[in-house]
Each structure stands twice: as C-alpha cells, then as structure tokens.
C-alpha cells in the first residue's frame, strides 16, 4: 500500500461503514447468484476494509477469509464483526504467495481500481485458486457512469487522488475482449 493510501485509510470514511445493510445485501445477493456461491466453498475476500460486505456474508454462513492491508480498517472490522473472523493482514500480492491453491473463490467489492497493476492482481488471484474451475467475482463502479465522478463532489471523504484508478478499469485494459455479465475466466 502506498503512503498516500495509508493516510487515506487512517481518515474516517462514512461510505465504508457497515451501517447500510440493505445496500450490501443487494450487492451480495447479485454476486452469490451470478457465480453460484455456496456456503461450503472456501472464499477469499480481497480488500474487506471495515467489513461492509464481509459481515453480512459471515452472518449468512459463508466460509470467508478476509484480507486487507489497513490495520485501522481491520481494527474497526474486528469491533463490528460480532463473531470470530478469519482475517489476514498484509499486502495482497505477498499474502497470495503464502496461500497458493487454497481457495475455491476470490471476491472483492470496490477494490480492483486501487491496485497499481491489474495484471499482477490477476496473477495473484489465480495463484490462490485451487483450480481453473474456481470462481472469481468483483464489484466495481462503472467508469463510464458520470454519477461515479459526481459522487466525489457529494462525499467529503472521497477524493480523485484516491479513486483515479477507475481510469484503468476499462474492459480492454483489464484484458477482456468483450463485456459479459456472467462468465468464467481462465488466466
């Protein structure tokens, strides 16, 4: 994590709070349905933060390991969880080296655009999956929706410096030739 990101996550961010369960439940429902996620599968969530999406998944009984590199956000997560949680703290790419072929599924919510190299992130994600038939699901803001950029004016705790990775979130830069809502991707 860069120095700027470390400072960013030390500040309070209302949009990261767990207090909006209806929104999180709707997004989680879409992910679970689209990839056919089951409670038996071992899932790695990348960039869990305060647990905005993790806590509802854990309450529903999913087998989740939560990864983040922000000590501050993970401390808040532990306070909010209300149950035992498997948490891994550290740099995503380094942690993946320690967990090769361990997970059935990798998920993330609004995290990919924070990675400096999407190609490296894809390689790391693939390394933790047990086999090529495993599941991958990420939810990201649509970089082509102008409302994403307008919201930065509405939230005091959002800034372009922290969110500019969205410009790298086009399908061609991610290595996809086309857009498919439900798909299986082999790396």
N, C-alpha and C positions, 0 to 999 in steps of 0.2 A: 504494500500500500504506500502510495506517495505521501510526502509530508503534508501536502495540501489536503489529501483525503483524510489523513489522521486528524487534522484540525477540524475538518468538516464534520466528522462523526463525533467529535467532542462536544459540539454545539447541540442544543435541543432542536428536534425536528418533529413538528406535530404530525406530519404525514406518515411518519414511521410508527406511530403509536398503534397499539393493539385494540384501541377503543372503537374501531369501526368493523364489528364482526359481520355485518350483512354484506358489505363490500368484499371482505376477504372470503367469506363463504361462497359468494357467487363466482369469484375468480377460481377458487379451489375446486368447486364443482365442475367448472369447464375443463380444468386440467385433468382431474380424475377421470371424467367421462371420455375426454378426447384420446387419452393414452391407455385407458382401461386399467388404471392403477388399482392394485389390490392391497389389502392390509398385510398380506403375507410377504410382500416384496420388501426388500431392504432398500431404502431410499436415502440419497444424499441430497440435502438442500444446500445450495451454494448461496452465500450472502443472506443468511437468515436474519441478521440485524436484531431488532428487539423481539422478534417472534410474531410479527403481524400476520404472517401466513402459517408459520410453524405451529403455533399454539393451537389454532383450530384443527390442523391436521393431526396433531398429537391427541387432542380431545376426541377425535373421531376414531382413534385407534391405529393410525398408520405407524409403521416401523421406520422412524425418521432419525437420521443423524444430521445435526445442524452445524454448518460451517460458516464462520465469519472471522475476519481478522481485526475487528474492532473490539477491544476489551470493554470499552464503555457500553456499546450496544449489547454485548453478551451479558454484562452485569445486569442491565435492565431486563433482558430476556429471562435470566435466572429468577429474578424477583417476580416477574409476571407469569411464569410458566405454571406454577401451582402443582407441579408433578415432576418426577425425575426426567431429565432430558439428556440424551447423548449429544454433547457439544464438543466440537473440535475448533480450537482457536489457532489461527495461523494463516499464512499466505496460501491461497488456493493452489497454485501450481506446486508448491513444496509439499503441501498436505497430500496431494494426489499421489505423489511418489511413495508415500507411506501406506496408501490404501488401494494399491493396484488390484483390479479384478475383484473388488469387494461388494459392489452394489448392483442391484437389478435396475435401478432407475436413478437419474440425476434430474433435479428440478431446480428452478430459480425464478424469483419474482423481482423484476426490475433491477437486475444486477449486471447483465452482459455488457451494457453500454458503459460500465465503469472499468472494464478490463482494458488495459493498454493494447493487448494483442488478442483479437478474436481467434486467430488461427492457433495460437498457443493455448487458449482456453479450450478450444475444440479438442486438441490433442490430449490435454489433461482430463477432460471429461471422458473421453474414450478410454483412457487408461484405467479409470476406476470402475468401469462397467465390466461385469462378469463375462459377457459375450456380445456378439454383434446383434443379437436379437433383443437387447435390453432397451429400455425406454428413456427418452430424453424429452423434457418439456420446460420451456422457458416462456415467461410472460414479459413482454417489453412494451413500452409505449410505442405508438406508431409515429415514426419520424416524419411522416407525410401529413400528419394531422396538425394543423396550425394551433389547435387548442392546447396541445402539449406545450408549445412555446409561450402561449398566452398565460398559462398557469404559473409560469415563473414570475410573472408580474403580480399575481394574486397571493402567492405564498412568500412571506418574508424570508423563510429559511430555505428556499430553493435559489440556486444561482446558476448562471450559464457556465461559469468556470467548472462547476461540479457535474454538470449534465451534458457538456459538449460532446461526449462520446456518442450521443444519439446520431451524430452525422455519419458515424461508421456503421450504423445499423441498417443499411440498405441491403436488400437480398443479394445483390451482386457482390458487395464487399464481404458478405458472410459466406460466399461460396455456393449459393444456391442459384440455379438457373431459372427457377420459377417459384411462385408462391403456392404452397399447398397447405390447407388448414390442418388436415390430419395426414401425417406421413411418417415413414420410417426412414431414418437417415443413417447410412453407414459411413464411418470415417476411415 
